[in-house]
Amino acid sequence: MKIAILTFDGFNELDSFIALGMLNRLRNVGWQAEITGPGEQLTSMNGVSIAPQRPLEYANEADVVLFGSGIKTREVAADAELMARLQLDPGRQLIGAQCSGTFLMAKLGLIGDLPACTDLISKPWVQAAGVDVVDAPFHAEGNLATAGGCLASQYLATWVLLRLAGEQQAREALHYVAPVGEKASYVDRLLSVVRTHTRERQPA
């Protein structure tokens, strides 16, 4: 399973690294989540510098693409050449985003008339892009999902695990990362949130 965690300069570490760690719990069955982004080095909003594991175009062949957020998202969205490098297909890929990453999904025309989640700072940008923002931590329809709030990356990861690995493997992966003493309730809550805010789109 090829998973691209889209990460840009100024990225939020929580968005990229939490999903990366959670999804790589299934590395033993062939899953590989990797930080994917432009250039040779990316520096986070808190000054952490990393080298992307995969170039931006890797997202086009990945099975799953997750957009993180960051303090330079509007600059990314305004870079037509950079955005043109992303040729994503929700017909064959699971695509998710959180916070300002939802803005990038909107600018790429991926959200359409679906409701979406984002953080409070990014909300006006996403609305200006023509998207109906809902007051929820997570929402998914079909192969598309969005989440709002830095720690909402756990819901995106849970959604991917549940959709592509099934409940048993999802529970095992989530159980590992859940806090000690709260494992059962934590896993149940993650799965409950994802199921509550997931809706299969009805055919027209």
C-alpha positions as CSV (number, residue, x, y, z in Angstrom):
1,M,0.0,0.0,0.0
2,K,1.6,3.2,-1.1
3,I,0.7,6.2,1.1
4,A,1.8,9.8,0.3
5,I,1.7,12.2,3.2
6,L,1.8,15.5,1.3
7,T,4.1,17.9,3.2
8,F,5.1,21.4,2.2
9,D,7.5,24.0,3.6
10,G,6.1,25.5,6.8
11,F,4.3,22.2,7.5
12,N,2.6,21.3,10.8
13,E,4.5,18.4,12.3
14,L,1.5,16.9,14.0
15,D,-0.3,16.6,10.6
16,S,2.5,14.8,8.9
17,F,4.1,12.7,11.6
18,I,1.1,11.4,13.5
19,A,-0.5,10.0,10.3
20,L,2.9,8.7,9.2
21,G,3.5,6.8,12.4
22,M,0.0,5.4,12.7
23,L,-0.2,4.1,9.1
24,N,3.2,2.5,9.2
25,R,2.0,0.2,11.9
26,L,1.0,-2.0,9.0
27,R,4.4,-2.0,7.4
28,N,4.6,-5.7,8.1
29,V,1.8,-6.3,5.6
30,G,3.2,-4.2,2.9
31,W,2.0,-0.7,3.8
32,Q,4.5,2.2,3.4
33,A,3.5,5.8,4.4
34,E,6.1,8.3,3.3
35,I,6.6,12.1,3.6
36,T,6.1,13.3,0.1
37,G,6.8,16.9,-1.0
38,P,8.7,19.3,-3.3
39,G,12.4,20.1,-3.1
40,E,15.2,18.5,-1.2
41,Q,14.4,20.0,2.2
42,L,11.3,21.1,4.0
43,T,11.2,23.2,7.2
44,S,8.3,23.0,9.6
45,M,6.4,25.8,11.2
46,N,8.6,25.2,14.3
47,G,11.9,25.0,12.5
48,V,12.3,21.3,12.1
49,S,14.0,20.5,8.8
50,I,13.5,17.2,7.0
51,A,14.2,15.7,3.6
52,P,11.1,14.4,1.8
53,Q,11.2,10.6,1.4
54,R,9.4,10.9,-2.0
55,P,9.1,13.6,-4.6
56,L,5.8,15.4,-5.0
57,E,4.8,13.4,-8.1
58,Y,4.8,10.2,-6.1
59,A,1.3,11.3,-4.9
60,N,0.0,10.6,-8.4
61,E,0.8,6.9,-8.2
62,A,0.0,6.4,-4.5
63,D,-3.0,4.4,-3.3
64,V,-3.6,7.0,-0.5
65,V,-2.8,10.7,-0.5
66,L,-3.1,12.8,2.7
67,F,-2.7,16.5,2.7
68,G,-1.2,18.0,5.8
69,S,-1.4,21.7,6.6
70,G,1.1,24.5,7.4
71,I,1.7,28.2,7.6
72,K,2.5,28.5,3.9
73,T,-0.5,26.7,2.4
74,R,-1.8,29.8,0.6
75,E,1.6,30.2,-1.1
76,V,1.5,26.6,-2.2
77,A,-2.1,27.1,-3.5
78,A,-1.0,30.2,-5.5
79,D,1.9,28.4,-7.1
80,A,0.2,27.1,-10.3
81,E,3.3,25.2,-11.5
82,L,3.6,23.4,-8.2
83,M,-0.1,22.6,-8.0
84,A,-0.1,21.3,-11.6
85,R,2.4,18.6,-10.6
86,L,-0.5,16.9,-8.6
87,Q,-2.7,14.8,-10.8
88,L,-4.9,13.0,-8.3
89,D,-7.8,10.7,-9.0
90,P,-10.4,10.0,-6.3
91,G,-11.8,7.2,-8.5
92,R,-8.8,5.1,-7.7
93,Q,-7.2,6.8,-4.7
94,L,-8.2,7.6,-1.1
95,I,-7.6,11.3,-0.7
96,G,-7.8,13.1,2.6
97,A,-6.8,16.4,4.1
98,Q,-6.8,18.3,7.4
99,C,-6.9,22.0,8.3
100,S,-5.4,24.1,5.5
101,G,-4.8,21.0,3.5
102,T,-8.5,21.0,2.8
103,F,-7.9,24.3,1.0
104,L,-5.5,22.6,-1.3
105,M,-8.0,19.9,-2.0
106,A,-10.6,22.6,-2.8
107,K,-8.2,24.4,-5.2
108,L,-7.5,21.2,-7.0
109,G,-11.2,20.7,-7.6
110,L,-11.4,17.5,-5.5
111,I,-14.1,18.5,-3.0
112,G,-16.8,19.8,-5.4
113,D,-20.1,20.1,-3.6
114,L,-19.2,17.9,-0.6
115,P,-19.2,19.3,2.9
116,A,-15.7,19.5,4.4
117,C,-13.8,20.0,7.7
118,T,-11.0,22.4,8.4
119,D,-9.5,24.4,11.3
120,L,-10.9,27.8,12.4
121,I,-8.0,29.8,10.8
122,S,-8.4,28.1,7.4
123,K,-12.2,28.1,7.4
124,P,-12.6,31.5,5.6
125,W,-10.2,30.5,2.8
126,V,-11.9,27.1,2.3
127,Q,-15.3,28.8,2.2
128,A,-14.0,31.4,-0.2
129,A,-13.1,28.5,-2.5
130,G,-16.7,27.6,-2.6
131,V,-16.8,24.8,0.0
132,D,-19.4,24.2,2.7
133,V,-17.4,23.9,5.9
134,V,-19.1,21.8,8.6
135,D,-18.4,22.0,12.4
136,A,-17.0,18.5,12.9
137,P,-13.7,16.9,13.5
138,F,-13.9,14.6,10.5
139,H,-16.1,14.0,7.5
140,A,-15.8,11.4,4.7
141,E,-17.8,10.5,1.6
142,G,-16.7,7.7,-0.7
143,N,-12.9,8.1,-1.3
144,L,-12.6,11.6,0.1
145,A,-12.2,12.7,3.6
146,T,-11.4,16.0,5.5
147,A,-10.6,16.7,9.1
148,G,-10.2,19.8,11.3
149,G,-7.7,20.4,14.1
150,C,-4.1,19.4,14.4
151,L,-4.9,16.2,16.3
152,A,-7.5,15.2,13.8
153,S,-4.8,13.5,11.9
154,Q,-5.7,10.5,14.0
155,Y,-9.1,10.4,12.4
156,L,-7.7,10.5,8.8
157,A,-5.3,7.6,9.7
158,T,-8.1,5.6,11.3
159,W,-10.3,6.2,8.2
160,V,-7.5,4.8,5.9
161,L,-6.9,1.8,8.2
162,L,-10.6,1.0,8.4
163,R,-11.2,1.4,4.7
164,L,-8.2,-0.5,3.4
165,A,-7.2,-2.9,6.2
166,G,-10.5,-3.8,7.8
167,E,-11.6,-3.5,11.4
168,Q,-9.4,-6.2,13.0
169,Q,-6.1,-4.8,11.6
170,A,-7.3,-1.3,12.3
171,R,-8.0,-2.1,15.9
172,E,-4.6,-3.7,16.3
173,A,-2.7,-0.7,14.8
174,L,-4.7,1.8,16.9
175,H,-4.3,-0.3,20.1
176,Y,-0.5,0.0,19.8
177,V,-0.5,3.9,19.6
178,A,-3.4,4.4,22.1
179,P,-2.5,5.6,25.7
180,V,-1.9,2.9,28.2
181,G,-4.9,2.5,30.5
182,E,-7.2,3.9,27.9
183,K,-6.5,1.6,25.0
184,A,-9.9,0.0,24.6
185,S,-11.9,3.2,25.0
186,Y,-9.5,5.2,22.9
187,V,-9.7,2.7,20.0
188,D,-13.5,2.5,20.2
189,R,-13.8,6.3,20.2
190,L,-11.6,6.7,17.1
191,L,-13.6,4.1,15.2
192,S,-16.9,5.7,16.4
193,V,-15.9,9.2,15.2
194,V,-14.9,7.9,11.8
195,R,-18.1,5.9,11.4
196,T,-20.3,8.6,12.7
197,H,-18.9,11.2,10.2
198,T,-18.6,8.9,7.2
199,R,-21.4,8.8,4.6
200,E,-21.4,6.9,1.4
201,R,-22.5,9.1,-1.4
202,Q,-25.7,8.0,-3.1
203,P,-25.7,7.6,-6.9
204,A,-27.3,10.5,-8.7
